[in-house]
Amino acid sequence: MPPPPGVEVVSVETAEEMRRAVLARIDRATVLVMAAAVADYRPTISAPSKMKKSGAPLTIELEPTADIVSEVTRRAAGVFVVGFAAETERMVERATDKLRAKRLDLIVANDVSQPGIGFGSDVNEVTLIDRTGAVTALPRLPKRVVADRVLDRVDTLRHPASGDPSA
């Protein structure tokens, strides 16, 4: 699928490549939507070629990947940052904690243990939590509609109507 007009696409394969790409462009952004599911850990050692089976047990040591969204919120004042939280329990509580810890403006939380939504599906059921503490649960909707609702909330938070306590 071709990108929409005016959209720059930067292909990356690793979390570190994504980090570098985001940080190289963040100064030109007003809104950052961090929708990619980046791995939290990576192997400490990467084999340059296929590892042959030896019959002996193999242990792989993992190290944390960079927390891109936290780095952005520390460095890029004035950028509106949207994060995502894929949770399996206490979704709103954990997503709210993540919103605060990472200093996000908005977080989109979904319960990835629910069948038929999220990964591998054309529909999702999410909860939007914003920096004011407002929590908005969206019903099961096509992902395109969910994306529109997320962007509507971004617009409302960036350009609050006078007297709107949730903006």
Secondary structure, DSSP 8 states (H G I E B T S, - for coil): ----TT------SSHHHHHHHHHHHGGG-SEEE------SEEESS--SS-----SS-----EEE---HHHHHHHH-TT-EEEEEEEESSSHHHHHHHHHHHTT-SEEEEEETTSTTSSTTSSEE-EEEEETT--EEE--SEEHHHHHHHHHHHHHHHHS--TT-TT-
